[in-house]
Amino acid sequence: MPIAVNVENVSKRFRVQRNSPMTLRGYVQQLLNRKLDRVSNFWALRDVSFTVDNGRVLGIIGHNGAGKSTLLRLLCGLGRPTSGRIFNDGQVSGILELGGGFHSDLTGRQNIATIGILNGMTKSDWRAREQKIIAFAEMEEFIDQPVRTYSSGMYVRLAFAAATEFDPAILILDEVLAVGDQRFQKKCLDRIATFRQAGKTMIVTSHDAEQIQSLCDEVLVLEEGRAMMHGDPKSALSCYYDLMRQRTDKRIAQLSGGTAVAALIANQGNRQGTQEATISAVHIYDMDGRATNTVRSGEGLVVELEIRLMSPVRDAACTVGIFSNAQGKCFESGIPSVQAIFGSFSAHQTIRCEMKHLPLCAGCYFINIGLYPTDWAYRYDFHCEMYSLHIESHDRTTGTYTTGIVAVDARWNLKTHD
Amino acid sequence: MGLIVSKQELNLTSEEYAFLMSMSHYFNLVWHLVKRDFYLRHTGSALGVLWSLLVPVAQLGVLSFTFSSVIRVETADYPAFIYSALLPWTWFSSSLSSAGNLFFTHRDLLRRPAFPPSVLVIVNTLSHLIPFLLSLPLLYGLMGWYGRFVMWNPVTLLCLVLIQGFLIIGLSFVIATWNVFYRDIAPLVGTVLSLLFFLTPIFYRPMVEGEYRLLLELNPMVTLINSYRAVLFEGTYPEWQPLILIGGISILVCGLGYFIYKRQVSDVVDAI
């Protein structure tokens, strides 16, 4: 299969200068004080190589600062790699960031015109496509308003419609699909599907691991500027989660002054985290307030977490999930920022997660509980498979059975035709 | 503005065809961006495009009042005399003052794949040329008012515009590039321009002889303004010798500016 994108040993260095002089005066001052040698090099990408075949969808995942955006910018031809080479076979189009790419004082229509011309179209060409773009973005009402008045959803809709309508050979999307409502996301995914059928190449990044898994043919994992893995989505994602684990271990070692702390003790399952914030106790109740770990299918469950924060931690993300050995994740509920939702977060407090109905099939499950920094970079405290949950079936004597994860109250009827 | 040609019709090789298409694309792009730049500068203001004509006219009013009624400079048809020099000067100074923040104000374009930032410098220079061209009828109207009917000399005028264009593009490359790294450049350019306004014979006739004359003519705008005045106001030909020298210098400045820009353009894209 012909190669659409070929990245050969690409590295990118940014010169980061503390107290970087923004003015000539600052420059001269630093020159006189001989402080200019404090330029430090920051390698956003280190020796990254990969190829993407025509018609494939490559997903790039990595933690914040792993080099995803730098890589995409280079693929778009913005800036030069410090070393290495990039070949693109065909015209590249893309949405790199929200807020870039459109001029805020121009109307949507005028911005479409500019993009069309930049894509090498003549006036009649882009005129012909303009209406299709507006219709796809559902922007008929606002297209003649300045872009600065748009909401972020409107912005992405228009950007996505324009980027795909002008028919590039290679489409690059950076965190774009996370914005917009469900219905529009579906529309975008449909269009991406037709894109793939037409043999076009796509490169996407997303924070949503499940979206990456369903969308991409192959996934590249970036960590601190290095390509850690390039392979099928499933193994790439497990590599990604493993990296998170390693980062947590590294941070534990840092916090304890270089020596690794003894593994945290757990009766069953395992526990990992830097313990800058700790889940000191977990209580599980049924809806009547009795401490138990056995409930009937369809009944409710309350999980109570006692959390202690070490300073300077002020905020955390918190998740409660139910997993089964056979089926994996049944569901997970989370709060990306406790402070944003509850207003305050003091050194010691209790968070309650109430699940009114658990429509799970009878069987053995685990409750996994996690406490993370708000950027999800590593784990403060993660209780994996430490708490069991037993779901009992209703003793309904109907003679039917249900398997799988979700216990649906299915009723069977028979109607005889004469 | 689509230039529609078919390869077979013109009997071209595919390389020649691709080159022609890319030229036509480039032309389309520049033309579109000039219109866009012009629109952006005037959108939202009640007077719109009139502003770019009114500012030189207001300047003209103040200068002619000061130097004909207050200080009494004896020059025939003084307002027309000033206006013929003020128009090219305004092109020069307004393009260079907006060159400083050029890459910042068009950040959206620099974020687009495969957009060559050098286009912006050309676009900026051209879009500031428009008010100059639009003001030419006003100039001829003013000259008619004073009963001055001079020879219309479009070829020489075009030469002057080209020479000045090269000079502006070259300087703009340097200003736009350096201002990304040192934000002092734009205010510095503003100050130098306001000083240079007095050192350029716009509202006076240069009568300095000897060593100072040489010093004054280090400023390339002196020769250009004198030539414009000869063509537009006097209706004669400019002095060719200094003009050819300035033409050479302009092309040199343009090349040097492009060289400086080219060396730093990838850092510019990173810094924006």
Contacts between the chains, C-beta under 8 A, distances in Angstrom:
chain1	res1	chain2	res2	distance
A	14	B	270	6.7
A	21	B	182	7.9
A	22	B	182	7.5
A	22	B	183	5.8
A	23	B	182	6.2
A	23	B	183	6.0
A	23	B	184	5.1
A	24	B	182	5.1
A	24	B	184	4.3
A	25	B	184	7.1
A	27	B	182	6.8
A	76	B	113	4.0
A	76	B	114	7.8
A	77	B	113	5.3
A	77	B	114	5.3
A	78	B	110	7.4
A	78	B	111	7.1
A	78	B	113	7.1
A	78	B	269	5.1
A	79	B	266	5.1
A	79	B	269	4.6
A	79	B	270	4.9
A	80	B	266	3.9
A	91	B	114	7.4
A	92	B	113	4.5
A	92	B	114	6.7
A	93	B	113	6.2
A	94	B	113	6.0
A	96	B	111	6.0
A	97	B	111	7.4
A	100	B	107	6.9
A	100	B	108	6.3
A	100	B	111	3.8
A	101	B	108	5.6
A	101	B	111	5.0
A	101	B	112	6.3
A	102	B	108	5.6
A	103	B	36	8.0
A	103	B	40	7.3
A	103	B	106	7.7
A	103	B	108	4.6
A	103	B	109	8.0
A	104	B	108	7.9
A	105	B	40	6.0
A	105	B	43	6.7
A	105	B	44	7.8
A	106	B	36	7.2
A	106	B	39	7.8
A	106	B	40	7.0
A	110	B	36	7.1
A	110	B	39	7.7
A	111	B	108	7.9
A	113	B	32	7.0
A	114	B	32	6.8
A	114	B	33	7.6
A	114	B	36	6.5
A	114	B	109	7.5
A	115	B	112	7.4
A	117	B	28	5.8
A	117	B	29	5.5
A	117	B	32	4.6
A	117	B	33	8.0
A	118	B	29	6.8
A	118	B	109	7.6
A	118	B	112	5.5
A	118	B	114	7.6
A	118	B	115	6.0
A	120	B	25	5.0
A	122	B	1	7.4
A	122	B	2	3.1
A	122	B	3	7.6
A	122	B	4	7.2
A	122	B	28	6.4
A	123	B	1	6.0
A	123	B	2	5.4
A	123	B	28	7.7
A	124	B	2	5.5
A	125	B	2	7.4
A	172	B	113	7.6
